[in-house]
Amino acid sequence: MLFGYKPSKIEADSVMSSVNPNTSGILLEEFLNVIRKKREAQLYRNEIRHIFTAFDRHYRGYLTLEDFQKAFKQVAPKLPERIILEVFREVDQDSDGHVSFKDFEYATNYGQNEA
């Protein structure tokens, strides 16, 4: 653990694969870049969690269609019910009638890595 962060084996291997074998380690700038990216990702995930929690008014750990409808009525009051239903069905990946945090996080990240 370093500065409150413990990189996964994959992250450590990735960083170390870029290290010049003729040197004794990683440049400070490269290390700080890795830490910065990880911190940004964690902050983004915390924002997603905060939004999910705001929608989950009953603190159940999942969102129902009713939760979606109430949330959308606040942020987009003129959005047709059928669109809200379509969005809910799309985000509910396993079609169990509930949107878990994992479903919600996946939906908010959809398309992020394409560019």
Residue frames as qw, qx, qy, qz and C-alpha x, y, z in Angstrom:
[[0.000, 0.892, 0.453, 0.000, 0.00, 0.00, 0.00],
 [0.432, 0.015, 0.041, 0.901, 1.27, 3.44, -0.92],
 [0.124, -0.015, 0.031, -0.992, -0.39, 6.71, 0.11],
 [0.533, 0.190, 0.515, -0.644, -3.59, 4.83, 0.98],
 [0.754, 0.448, -0.175, -0.448, -3.73, 3.06, -2.36],
 [0.565, -0.267, 0.770, 0.127, -2.93, -0.57, -3.07],
 [0.474, 0.447, -0.466, -0.599, -2.58, -1.24, -6.79],
 [0.949, 0.077, 0.223, -0.208, -3.85, -4.51, -8.19],
 [0.677, -0.238, 0.566, 0.406, -1.37, -7.00, -9.62],
 [0.559, 0.601, 0.461, 0.337, -2.54, -6.08, -13.13],
 [0.057, 0.996, 0.018, 0.072, -1.94, -2.37, -12.48],
 [0.493, -0.714, 0.433, 0.245, 1.50, -3.04, -10.99],
 [0.705, 0.061, 0.587, 0.393, 2.45, -5.31, -13.92],
 [0.429, 0.807, 0.332, 0.233, 1.23, -2.71, -16.40],
 [0.119, -0.976, 0.177, 0.035, 3.30, 0.03, -14.82],
 [0.582, -0.545, 0.544, 0.261, 6.36, -2.15, -14.46],
 [0.751, 0.339, 0.484, 0.295, 6.16, -3.32, -18.08],
 [0.346, 0.905, 0.089, 0.232, 6.87, 0.26, -19.15],
 [0.453, -0.825, 0.292, 0.172, 9.98, 0.50, -16.96],
 [0.531, 0.693, -0.487, 0.031, 13.33, 0.52, -18.73],
 [0.951, -0.229, -0.171, 0.116, 15.19, -2.64, -17.61],
 [0.613, 0.330, -0.258, 0.669, 18.42, -0.62, -17.48],
 [0.159, -0.563, 0.236, -0.776, 17.05, 1.55, -14.67],
 [0.148, 0.000, -0.877, 0.458, 16.16, 0.74, -11.10],
 [0.141, 0.473, 0.720, -0.487, 12.52, 1.77, -11.18],
 [0.218, 0.732, 0.575, 0.294, 9.85, 4.07, -12.51],
 [0.199, 0.300, -0.026, 0.933, 10.13, 7.80, -13.06],
 [0.034, 0.328, 0.581, -0.744, 8.32, 9.93, -10.52],
 [0.362, 0.240, -0.185, -0.882, 6.31, 11.59, -13.29],
 [0.481, -0.022, -0.786, -0.387, 5.06, 8.19, -14.53],
 [0.251, -0.245, -0.850, 0.394, 4.19, 7.10, -11.00],
 [0.138, 0.323, 0.345, -0.871, 2.27, 10.32, -10.31],
 [0.425, 0.134, -0.457, -0.770, 0.39, 9.93, -13.59],
 [0.423, -0.157, -0.887, -0.100, -0.75, 6.42, -12.60],
 [0.149, -0.340, -0.695, 0.616, -1.87, 7.64, -9.17],
 [0.229, 0.249, 0.012, -0.941, -3.68, 10.67, -10.68],
 [0.463, 0.000, -0.647, -0.606, -5.64, 8.47, -13.11],
 [0.380, -0.255, -0.876, 0.151, -6.62, 6.07, -10.35],
 [0.040, -0.327, -0.491, 0.806, -7.74, 8.95, -8.13],
 [0.338, 0.163, -0.242, -0.895, -9.83, 10.47, -10.92],
 [0.477, -0.115, -0.798, -0.349, -11.49, 7.12, -11.55],
 [0.288, -0.314, -0.794, 0.435, -12.28, 6.77, -7.83],
 [0.117, 0.282, 0.232, -0.924, -13.76, 10.28, -7.66],
 [0.436, 0.055, -0.497, -0.748, -15.93, 9.55, -10.70],
 [0.451, -0.208, -0.866, -0.053, -17.11, 6.26, -9.15],
 [0.132, -0.313, -0.627, 0.700, -17.97, 8.12, -5.93],
 [0.290, 0.190, -0.077, -0.935, -20.06, 10.61, -7.93],
 [0.504, -0.060, -0.714, -0.483, -21.91, 7.73, -9.60],
 [0.356, -0.262, -0.840, 0.316, -22.53, 6.15, -6.18],
 [0.043, 0.263, 0.367, -0.891, -23.84, 9.49, -4.86],
 [0.435, 0.098, -0.338, -0.829, -26.30, 9.82, -7.76],
 [0.498, -0.131, -0.837, -0.183, -27.43, 6.20, -7.37],
 [0.233, -0.275, -0.738, 0.571, -28.00, 6.74, -3.65],
 [0.218, 0.199, 0.116, -0.948, -30.04, 9.87, -4.36],
 [0.546, 0.016, -0.539, -0.641, -32.29, 7.84, -6.69],
 [0.538, -0.166, -0.823, 0.076, -32.53, 4.97, -4.18],
 [0.312, -0.545, 0.111, -0.770, -34.87, 6.79, -1.80],
 [0.861, -0.393, -0.048, -0.321, -35.71, 3.65, 0.17],
 [0.148, -0.683, 0.707, -0.106, -32.05, 2.58, 0.64],
 [0.950, 0.034, 0.234, -0.204, -32.64, -0.88, -0.81],
 [0.457, -0.435, 0.655, 0.416, -29.45, -1.05, -2.85],
 [0.297, 0.238, 0.759, 0.528, -31.34, -1.18, -6.14],
 [0.263, 0.246, -0.017, -0.933, -33.65, 1.03, -8.17],
 [0.415, 0.432, 0.797, -0.075, -37.16, 0.14, -9.26],
 [0.218, 0.512, 0.531, 0.639, -39.09, 1.54, -12.20],
 [0.255, -0.889, -0.378, -0.041, -40.90, 3.78, -9.69],
 [0.518, -0.618, 0.078, 0.586, -37.54, 5.16, -8.48],
 [0.406, 0.088, 0.482, 0.771, -36.58, 5.87, -12.09],
 [0.029, 0.723, 0.554, 0.411, -39.90, 7.59, -12.78],
 [0.360, -0.883, -0.223, 0.202, -39.57, 9.85, -9.73],
 [0.525, -0.432, 0.248, 0.690, -35.94, 10.72, -10.55],
 [0.316, 0.259, 0.551, 0.728, -36.72, 11.52, -14.19],
 [0.080, -0.842, -0.504, -0.174, -39.73, 13.62, -13.19],
 [0.401, -0.811, -0.044, 0.424, -37.34, 15.82, -11.21],
 [0.391, -0.435, 0.429, 0.688, -34.61, 16.15, -13.84],
 [0.057, 0.036, -0.641, -0.764, -36.67, 15.88, -17.04],
 [0.389, 0.274, 0.620, -0.624, -40.35, 16.45, -16.22],
 [0.613, 0.490, -0.078, -0.615, -41.48, 16.48, -19.87],
 [0.098, 0.332, -0.909, -0.234, -39.84, 13.17, -20.76],
 [0.764, -0.065, -0.304, -0.565, -42.52, 10.69, -21.91],
 [0.757, -0.357, 0.470, -0.283, -43.22, 7.69, -19.68],
 [0.958, 0.283, 0.049, 0.009, -42.44, 5.28, -22.53],
 [0.462, 0.703, -0.423, 0.337, -38.89, 6.71, -22.79],
 [0.372, -0.598, 0.571, -0.422, -38.38, 6.29, -19.05],
 [0.921, -0.058, 0.324, -0.206, -39.57, 2.68, -19.34],
 [0.825, 0.521, -0.164, 0.146, -37.22, 2.06, -22.29],
 [0.148, 0.727, -0.535, 0.404, -34.28, 3.51, -20.37],
 [0.641, -0.436, 0.508, -0.376, -35.12, 1.42, -17.32],
 [0.971, 0.141, 0.174, -0.084, -35.33, -1.77, -19.37],
 [0.649, 0.650, -0.302, 0.257, -32.03, -0.97, -21.08],
 [0.053, -0.683, 0.571, -0.453, -30.22, -0.27, -17.80],
 [0.777, -0.274, 0.458, -0.335, -31.71, -3.34, -16.07],
 [0.242, 0.526, -0.766, -0.279, -29.17, -5.70, -17.64],
 [0.002, -0.047, 0.997, -0.062, -30.47, -8.94, -16.16],
 [0.440, -0.272, -0.477, -0.710, -34.16, -8.01, -16.57],
 [0.345, -0.266, -0.835, 0.337, -34.97, -8.71, -12.93],
 [0.212, -0.821, -0.450, -0.278, -37.01, -5.52, -12.50],
 [0.490, -0.822, -0.006, 0.290, -34.26, -3.90, -10.43],
 [0.518, 0.740, -0.236, 0.359, -31.33, -1.71, -11.41],
 [0.789, -0.456, -0.128, 0.392, -28.37, -2.59, -9.21],
 [0.181, -0.872, 0.234, 0.390, -25.46, -0.23, -8.66],
 [0.498, -0.200, 0.684, 0.494, -23.47, -2.42, -11.06],
 [0.397, 0.613, 0.628, 0.268, -26.15, -1.97, -13.75],
 [0.008, 0.975, 0.178, -0.135, -26.30, 1.77, -13.06],
 [0.365, -0.697, 0.410, 0.461, -22.52, 2.19, -13.13],
 [0.520, 0.095, 0.703, 0.476, -22.26, 0.23, -16.38],
 [0.295, 0.787, 0.513, 0.173, -24.93, 2.42, -17.99],
 [0.097, -0.970, 0.021, 0.222, -23.24, 5.65, -16.89],
 [0.391, -0.566, 0.565, 0.456, -19.89, 4.44, -18.24],
 [0.712, 0.410, 0.551, 0.145, -21.31, 3.12, -21.51],
 [0.530, 0.776, 0.165, 0.299, -19.33, 4.52, -24.43],
 [0.329, -0.913, 0.183, 0.155, -16.73, 6.19, -22.18],
 [0.596, -0.424, 0.551, 0.402, -13.83, 4.14, -23.54],
 [0.610, 0.508, 0.491, 0.359, -14.76, 4.68, -27.18],
 [0.052, 0.939, -0.010, -0.339, -13.02, 7.60, -28.84]]
